[in-house]
Amino acid sequence: MSASPYFSGRHVFVAGGTSGINLGLAQAFARAGAHVTVISRSPDKVQAAADGLRALGAQALGISADVRDPAAVEAALRQAHARFGDIDVLISGAAGNFIAPAAELSPNGFKTVVDIDLNGTFHVLRLAYPLLKKPGASIINISAPQGVNPTMYQVHACAAKAGIDMMTRVLAMEWGGAGVRVNAIAPGPIADTEGMRRLAPSPEALAKAVASVPLQRMGTLQDVAHMALFLASPQAGYVTGAVIPVDGGAALGGGRDMRASYQPRGA
């Protein structure tokens, strides 16, 4: 993906943009010529991600902020706005997940995932709204197949992602009049990501995950980036309220059975 006349100089803000899928998206927009802001909790990861984006030739800003903390999110957004101006593309992808049967999932474990994924997404979108380019801004939430398909040992992630999917649709309705489009991407099994290392921690679990994909391969960061670049572009100018799977057809078979991947504490 090379520089694009459309994205050149535009401001892309990526929450959770220092690792995995979200870092891949930040890099894709950087290569397309955008100015990129990334935030996450870890100062070290923020610094490394921002340095990497600059190495790609982009103007980049990294800010340490926890999406669970509205004040920190608002401060990061205002700092980014002061540097690069109105936000053209807002990506909310901060997430946490692990495998656990509901009967063994602590209230705090459930709350942590919902706080990061669902509440964090609301904080990012709500607090960014005054700083978005209107009309013309594109919001992209990073969801997951668990938002649609009930998945054993994933009650916390299923609840959080289903909330993100519905938030995407509601805000598409509420903010469409201001010229702001709101969509979501639901990536399936994507190679070389922390999510897959957690959800398929063994070669056997990984092979089972690949076997569940009709296209019979893992997805790549580039697969997700292509969709994000499309959704943020004028080619998707009449697309809003969509939750689009980028999963090789994996969701067609329903939710995955995570029992084989579960590793009890102390095991």
DAKA-V79994 format. One record per residue. N is the residue number from 1. RES is the residue in one letter. PHI is phi in radians with two decimals (999 if undefined). PSI is psi as a letter, one per 30 degrees, with the letter a starting at -180 (* if undefined). D_LAST is the distance of its C-alpha to the last C-alpha in Angstrom with 2 decimals. Layout:
N,RES,PHI,PSI,D_LAST
N,RES,PHI,PSI,D_LAST
This chain:
1,M,999,j,43.36
2,S,-1.86,l,46.36
3,A,-1.00,k,48.34
4,S,-2.05,k,49.68
5,P,-0.99,e,52.96
6,Y,-1.21,e,51.51
7,F,-1.50,f,48.51
8,S,-1.00,k,50.40
9,G,1.39,f,50.44
10,R,-1.40,l,48.60
11,H,-1.70,j,45.99
12,V,-2.02,k,42.43
13,F,-1.96,k,39.91
14,V,-2.13,j,36.19
15,A,-1.44,k,33.73
16,G,1.46,g,30.32
17,G,-1.50,g,32.24
18,T,-1.98,g,30.47
19,S,-2.79,l,27.70
20,G,1.02,b,26.87
21,I,-1.03,e,29.26
22,N,-1.16,e,31.19
23,L,-1.15,e,31.94
24,G,-1.03,e,33.06
25,L,-1.19,e,35.42
26,A,-1.03,e,36.75
27,Q,-1.15,e,37.47
28,A,-1.12,e,39.22
29,F,-1.24,e,41.50
30,A,-1.09,e,42.15
31,R,-1.12,f,43.31
32,A,-1.42,f,45.46
33,G,1.78,g,47.29
34,A,-1.37,l,45.86
35,H,-1.49,k,45.40
36,V,-2.15,k,41.70
37,T,-1.92,k,40.00
38,V,-2.15,k,36.20
39,I,-2.30,k,34.23
40,S,-2.90,l,30.63
41,R,-1.29,e,29.00
42,S,-1.49,j,28.47
43,P,-1.03,e,31.81
44,D,-1.14,e,30.69
45,K,-1.16,e,29.72
46,V,-1.06,e,32.95
47,Q,-1.09,e,35.02
48,A,-1.12,e,33.53
49,A,-1.14,e,34.00
50,A,-1.10,e,37.55
51,D,-1.09,e,38.47
52,G,-1.14,e,37.27
53,L,-1.17,e,39.32
54,R,-1.14,e,42.34
55,A,-1.12,f,41.93
56,L,-1.46,f,42.43
57,G,1.73,g,45.73
58,A,-1.58,l,44.85
59,Q,-1.39,k,45.74
60,A,-2.41,k,42.39
61,L,-2.30,k,41.24
62,G,-2.02,k,37.76
63,I,-2.34,k,37.05
64,S,-1.46,j,34.04
65,A,-2.76,k,33.57
66,D,-1.69,k,30.88
67,V,-1.13,f,31.76
68,R,-1.32,f,30.73
69,D,-1.90,j,33.71
70,P,-0.98,e,36.98
71,A,-1.12,e,39.12
72,A,-1.18,e,37.18
73,V,-1.12,e,37.35
74,E,-1.09,e,41.07
75,A,-1.11,e,41.77
76,A,-1.14,e,40.05
77,L,-1.08,e,41.99
78,R,-1.22,e,45.26
79,Q,-1.13,e,44.70
80,A,-1.13,e,44.09
81,H,-1.14,e,47.15
82,A,-1.11,e,49.28
83,R,-1.45,e,48.37
84,F,-2.07,f,48.54
85,G,1.49,a,50.23
86,D,-0.93,k,49.46
87,I,-1.50,k,46.15
88,D,-1.49,e,46.82
89,V,-2.30,k,43.28
90,L,-2.00,k,40.47
91,I,-2.03,k,36.91
92,S,-1.95,j,34.20
93,G,-2.40,g,30.74
94,A,-1.06,k,28.46
95,A,-2.71,l,25.17
96,G,-2.44,k,21.60
97,N,-2.84,l,18.90
98,F,-2.85,l,15.25
99,I,-1.68,k,13.79
100,A,-2.81,k,13.48
101,P,-1.18,k,15.07
102,A,-1.01,e,18.15
103,A,-1.21,f,17.51
104,E,-1.97,g,14.49
105,L,-1.43,k,16.21
106,S,-1.29,l,17.89
107,P,-0.95,e,21.60
108,N,-1.19,e,21.17
109,G,-1.09,e,18.69
110,F,-1.08,e,21.28
111,K,-1.09,e,24.10
112,T,-1.08,e,22.78
113,V,-1.15,e,22.71
114,V,-1.13,e,26.07
115,D,-1.10,e,27.55
116,I,-1.26,e,26.81
117,D,-1.30,e,27.57
118,L,-1.46,e,30.25
119,N,-1.12,e,31.83
120,G,-1.06,e,31.62
121,T,-1.09,e,33.46
122,F,-1.08,e,36.11
123,H,-1.01,e,36.60
124,V,-1.09,e,37.12
125,L,-1.21,e,39.50
126,R,-1.10,e,41.45
127,L,-1.36,f,42.02
128,A,-1.41,f,42.89
129,Y,-0.92,e,45.42
130,P,-1.14,f,48.40
131,L,-1.83,g,47.76
132,L,-1.38,l,47.55
133,K,-1.25,k,50.44
134,K,-2.31,k,52.40
135,P,-1.41,l,53.29
136,G,2.15,f,51.09
137,A,-1.23,k,47.57
138,S,-2.13,k,44.61
139,I,-1.85,k,41.29
140,I,-2.24,j,38.20
141,N,-1.60,k,34.99
142,I,-1.73,j,31.77
143,S,-1.81,b,30.19
144,A,-2.87,l,27.83
145,P,-1.01,f,28.03
146,Q,-1.10,f,25.99
147,G,-1.22,f,29.22
148,V,-2.01,e,30.91
149,N,-1.78,j,28.40
150,P,-1.07,k,26.18
151,T,-2.27,k,22.63
152,M,-1.04,k,19.85
153,Y,1.21,g,16.94
154,Q,-2.39,h,19.44
155,V,-1.06,e,21.76
156,H,-1.18,e,21.90
157,A,-1.20,e,22.80
158,C,-1.07,e,25.12
159,A,-1.12,e,26.99
160,A,-1.17,e,27.38
161,K,-1.23,e,28.53
162,A,-1.08,e,30.87
163,G,-1.12,e,32.40
164,I,-1.10,e,32.94
165,D,-1.06,e,34.61
166,M,-1.22,e,36.95
167,M,-1.05,e,37.66
168,T,-1.00,e,38.68
169,R,-1.22,e,41.18
170,V,-1.13,e,42.59
171,L,-1.25,f,43.19
172,A,-1.05,e,44.74
173,M,-1.25,e,47.23
174,E,-1.25,e,47.86
175,W,-1.78,f,48.16
176,G,-1.07,e,49.87
177,G,-1.14,f,53.24
178,A,-1.55,g,52.63
179,G,1.42,g,51.91
180,V,-1.83,k,48.18
181,R,-1.68,k,46.01
182,V,-2.27,j,42.41
183,N,-2.32,l,40.08
184,A,-2.43,l,36.39
185,I,-1.98,k,34.44
186,A,-1.98,i,31.36
187,P,-1.21,k,29.68
188,G,-1.54,b,27.59
189,P,-1.22,j,25.10
190,I,-1.93,k,26.45
191,A,-1.14,l,25.58
192,D,1.03,h,24.58
193,T,-2.22,l,23.45
194,E,-1.09,e,20.55
195,G,-0.99,e,20.42
196,M,-1.24,e,19.80
197,R,-1.14,e,17.17
198,R,-1.40,e,15.23
199,L,-1.53,f,16.28
200,A,-2.38,i,16.15
201,P,-1.37,f,13.48
202,S,-2.18,l,13.99
203,P,-0.99,e,17.46
204,E,-1.17,e,17.25
205,A,-1.14,e,16.65
206,L,-1.15,e,19.41
207,A,-1.09,e,21.73
208,K,-1.15,e,21.36
209,A,-1.11,e,22.25
210,V,-1.12,e,25.28
211,A,-1.12,f,26.36
212,S,-1.43,f,26.62
213,V,-1.68,k,29.16
214,P,-0.95,e,32.77
215,L,-1.38,f,33.76
216,Q,1.04,h,31.03
217,R,-2.71,l,29.96
218,M,-1.29,l,27.91
219,G,-1.36,l,30.01
220,T,-2.10,l,31.08
221,L,-1.03,e,31.79
222,Q,-1.16,e,35.42
223,D,-1.02,e,35.20
224,V,-1.23,e,34.26
225,A,-1.09,e,36.80
226,H,-1.01,e,39.60
227,M,-1.17,e,39.09
228,A,-1.12,e,39.02
229,L,-1.08,e,42.18
230,F,-1.12,e,43.85
231,L,-1.10,e,43.03
232,A,-1.48,f,44.33
233,S,-1.72,l,47.49
234,P,-1.08,f,50.85
235,Q,-1.08,f,50.00
236,A,-1.85,g,47.72
237,G,-1.09,f,50.32
238,Y,-1.98,g,50.53
239,V,-1.95,j,46.79
240,T,-2.67,l,45.18
241,G,1.35,g,42.73
242,A,-1.66,k,40.88
243,V,-2.01,j,37.14
244,I,-1.85,j,36.95
245,P,-1.25,k,34.07
246,V,-2.18,i,33.52
247,D,-2.49,g,31.02
248,G,1.12,g,32.84
249,G,1.57,g,33.27
250,A,-1.02,e,29.58
251,A,-1.21,f,30.29
252,L,-1.13,f,32.94
253,G,-1.60,g,30.41
254,G,1.52,a,28.90
255,G,-1.25,k,25.44
256,R,-1.31,l,22.47
257,D,-1.59,j,19.82
258,M,-1.54,g,16.55
259,R,-1.05,e,14.45
260,A,-1.18,f,13.63
261,S,-1.61,f,12.41
262,Y,-1.30,k,10.07
263,Q,-2.10,j,6.43
264,P,-0.99,k,5.48
265,R,-1.06,k,5.47
266,G,1.52,f,3.80
267,A,-1.35,*,0.00
